[in-house]
Structures are given as C-alpha cells and as structure tokens.
Amino acid sequence: MKTVSNLRDEVETWASINQQIHDLTELARLDDDTLRIDIESEIKKLETDLEKRAFAAMLSGPYDHDDAILAIHAGAGGTDSQDWADMLQRMYLRWIESHGFTAEILDTTPGEEAGIKSVTIAVSGRYAFGYLRSEKGVHRLVRLSPFDAAHRRHTSFALVEVLPQVTMEEADIEINPGEIKMDVFRSSGAGGQNVQKNATAVRLTHIPTGIVVTCQNERSQTQNREFAMRILRARLLELRTAEREEERAVLRGEYTKAEWGSQIRSYVLHPYQMVKDHRTDFQMGNSQSVLDGDLDGFMEAYLKSSEK
C-alpha cells in the first residue's frame, strides 16, 4: 500500500503538470495581450516546479524514498568538537523543518562542558534518505574557539551518519533474536521532574558484529526497543551494502579506504567565510546561511555528480 500510494502521488503530480502545460498552450494560442502577464507568471511557477521535480528524479536509489536515521558524532577536538556536533544538529533540524519533514531525537549523549558527544535523529518524510545521504561523512569546522582563553583558531571534526529507515520486508535482513543482547537502564537527561524513575532506555548489542545501539527518548521500554531494532536493522543493511561496494571497488582496482581525516565538507568561519564541499567543489560564501539550514545547493551538486 505504501508503494501504491507513492506511485499514485508521482503519477498525479506529472499528470497535473501535463494539464498545466496544455492549459497554458491553449491560452497562448488565443494571442490575447491582456493575458500575457498572467501566462508568463504561470510559466515561471511551472518552471520552478519542474526544477524541483527534476531534482527529485535524481533520487532513484533503492531506499531514497524512505525515512532516514541521522546520527552525529563529535570527533577529535574536545569541547570544540562537541560544540560543533551540536551546531550540526541545529543545522539539520532547521533544514528538516524548512522542508516539512518531522524529526524525533531518539538518543543524545551530552558533552562534558558544552555541546553533545552524539545524537541520533529519526527523520520522517518522503525522500528524506534520498536528500540526506549526501551529508554522510566527516564535516570540518575552522573558527576562533569560544572555549580557548587565548581565542585562537581551532579545527574541529564531526562524523555524520545517514541510514535508511527501512521496514523488515524492504531490508531483507534477518536478525536472530539469540544473537542480540539487551540491557535496560534509566534515561539520562535533565534533573528534577525530567529524571526517569523507571528503566525504559534500551541498549542492544548485536553479538556477531559488535554493533551497539541505544534508544532513550523517554518512551516506554517496548517502544525504545522497537526504535533500537529499526536502527540496528539499518546499520546491518549499511554494513552489508558497504561490503558489497568494497568488493566491487577492489575488482575495479579503485578501492581506497575512507579515513577519519578525509572530510567531505569544510566550514570556515575565520579568517574568511566559506563552506566548501570537497567532493563537488560546490561552495557558498555565506557560512551562517548554511549553518541555518541552507543545504539544498550542496545536496543538488552531490546528486548531479553522482548521476554523472
């Protein structure tokens, strides 16, 4: 039913565009100068809509239409990197909101002094994974550190993971319940009334791979376990996909190991303002706009380069 609904929406969208073109063509044939301004306005709207549809047409991967799991991990750099991870969380939450998607924070580990060590966010919306998969990789920040008494320039790193939220049928991943170790504990967070009195947070360990997943978003233990299983299934799918890609790359003679330092994008706040994607060379001079969620240009450039 989900597949039928997606296909119906797709067909109806293109049928609507086709009807608009037909109607505008008929109006243009009337050769009435009083209609010219209205026709030109409608044509501009149609062109904008077609550009969006052309962008969506590039989202043709097997899981591009699915919801996504977005995880951010602070890297080398101490407090600065934890603050950088928090800045990235804000950036992506703003992008998610601006596109009408919904976000639910499943698990957060706060930083020792500021920021966060890691966060896992469930992103729901059509093509959420297709858009966000361009963000997977290491993100580098260069700025004057607010945590340095001498106010020196620091470089911070954070890792962004993007996984598809696939159903058990779509993923084709079999998980043996006997290979999963489950621990329950109290959710961490703010004090006072927000402290969890019951052990509802869940930690799952997949024994064969060593993958550990936690979920503590103040739901019931059953719901936390369900979300944790969804994340585990997504991580196992990513592991299998990565192994296949690595095998193909080795056969083609072009395999290079992805190291931590190989950042995909740099955000420079000092001594000048610039955000540059190192995979596509796409860049923007307004760093603050990007940090406020203006990411479409980077995503589109990545998808176009991937298509090529």
TAVEN-V408579 format. One record per pair of residues at least 12 apart in sequence whose C-alpha atoms are under 7 Angstrom apart, sorted by sequence separation. I is the first residue (numbers start at 0). J is the second residue. D is the distance in Angstrom with one decimal. If there is no record, write none. Layout:
i = {I;I}
j = {J;J}
d = {D;D}
//
This chain:
i = {72;106;107;141;142;185;201;202;214;264;272;273;274;71;106;141;185;186;201;214;263;264;272;273;105;140;141;184;185;186;200;201;213;263;272;23;104;105;139;140;183;184;185;200;212;263;104;105;139;140;183;184;281;103;104;139;183;184;102;103;138;139;183;268;102;103;137;138;182;183;201;212;281;102;137;138;181;182;199;200;266;101;102;137;181;182;199;279;100;101;136;137;181;201;279;100;101;136;180;181;200;201;100;135;136;179;180;203;134;135;179;180;279;135;179;178;179;178;81;85;132;178;186;84;85;131;82;84;186;81;82;81;82;78;81;78;81;128;73;72;73;72;71;72;71;70;71;70;69;70;68;69;68;69;68;67;68;67;66;67;66;66;66;65;66;67;172;64;65;66;67;64;65;66;63;64;65;64;172;63;64;79;164;62;63;170;79;165;164;163;58;162;83;162;84;83;80;79;80;80;76;75;76;75;74;73;74;73;74;72;73;71;72;71;72;71;70;71;70;69;70;69;68;69;67;68;67;68;67;68;66;67;65;66;65;65;62;106;106;105;106;105;106;105;104;137;139;137;138;137;138;139;140;141;142;136;137;138;139;140;141;142;143;136;138;139;140;141;142;141;133;130;133;93;94;93;94;90;90;91;90;54;57}
j = {84;118;119;153;154;197;213;214;226;276;284;285;286;84;119;154;198;199;214;227;276;277;285;286;119;154;155;198;199;200;214;215;227;277;286;38;119;120;154;155;198;199;200;215;227;278;120;121;155;156;199;200;297;120;121;156;200;201;120;121;156;157;201;286;121;122;156;157;201;202;220;231;300;122;157;158;201;202;219;220;286;122;123;158;202;203;220;300;122;123;158;159;203;223;301;123;124;159;203;204;223;224;124;159;160;203;204;227;159;160;204;205;304;161;205;205;206;206;110;114;161;207;215;114;115;161;113;115;217;113;114;114;115;112;115;113;116;163;116;116;117;117;117;118;118;118;119;119;119;120;119;120;120;121;121;121;122;122;122;123;123;124;125;125;126;127;232;125;126;127;128;126;127;128;126;127;128;128;236;128;129;144;229;128;129;236;146;233;233;233;129;233;155;234;157;157;155;155;156;157;155;155;156;156;156;156;157;157;158;157;158;157;158;158;159;159;159;160;160;160;161;161;161;162;161;162;162;163;163;164;163;164;163;164;164;165;163;213;214;214;215;215;216;216;216;259;262;261;262;262;263;264;265;266;267;262;263;264;265;266;267;268;269;263;265;266;267;268;269;269;298;298;301;291;292;292;293;290;291;292;292;299;302}
d = {6.4;5.6;6.5;5.8;6.8;6.1;5.6;6.7;6.8;4.3;5.7;6.3;5.8;6.3;5.2;4.6;4.2;6.8;5.5;5.6;5.9;5.6;6.4;5.5;5.5;5.5;6.6;4.5;5.9;5.3;5.9;6.4;6.1;5.4;5.7;6.7;6.0;5.6;6.9;5.1;5.9;6.2;5.6;4.3;6.0;6.2;4.4;6.7;5.7;6.4;6.4;5.2;6.4;5.5;6.3;4.7;5.5;6.5;6.4;5.1;5.8;6.7;4.7;6.9;5.6;6.6;6.7;5.4;5.9;6.2;6.7;6.4;6.7;4.7;5.7;6.2;6.9;5.1;5.6;6.2;6.9;5.8;6.4;4.5;5.7;6.5;4.2;6.4;6.8;5.2;5.7;6.2;4.7;6.0;6.2;5.7;6.7;5.3;5.7;6.5;6.4;5.9;4.9;5.2;6.6;6.5;5.1;6.9;6.8;5.1;5.6;6.6;6.8;5.6;4.8;6.0;6.0;5.5;5.9;5.0;5.7;6.9;5.4;6.8;5.5;6.7;5.9;6.1;6.8;6.7;4.0;4.8;6.4;6.5;4.9;6.3;5.4;5.7;5.1;5.9;6.2;4.4;5.4;6.8;5.4;5.6;6.7;4.4;5.8;6.2;7.0;5.1;5.8;6.4;4.7;6.1;6.0;5.1;5.8;6.6;4.7;5.8;6.8;6.4;6.8;5.7;6.8;5.6;5.7;5.1;4.7;4.0;6.2;5.6;5.4;6.7;5.7;6.6;6.8;5.2;6.3;6.9;6.8;7.0;3.8;6.7;7.0;6.8;6.3;6.1;5.5;5.9;6.9;7.0;5.9;7.0;4.9;6.2;5.8;6.5;5.2;6.5;6.8;5.9;5.0;6.6;4.8;4.5;6.7;5.6;6.5;6.9;5.1;5.7;6.5;4.6;5.8;6.3;4.9;5.8;6.4;4.8;5.7;6.6;6.7;5.0;5.6;6.1;4.5;6.1;6.0;5.0;6.1;5.1;6.2;6.6;6.3;6.7;5.1;5.5;5.3;6.1;5.9;4.9;6.7;6.9;6.3;6.8;5.6;4.4;6.1;6.2;5.9;6.2;6.4;6.6;5.7;5.2;4.7;4.8;4.8;5.0;6.5;5.9;6.1;6.0;6.0;6.0;5.0;6.5;5.7;6.6;6.2;6.3;4.4;5.1;6.7;5.1;5.3;6.1;4.8;7.0;6.6}
//
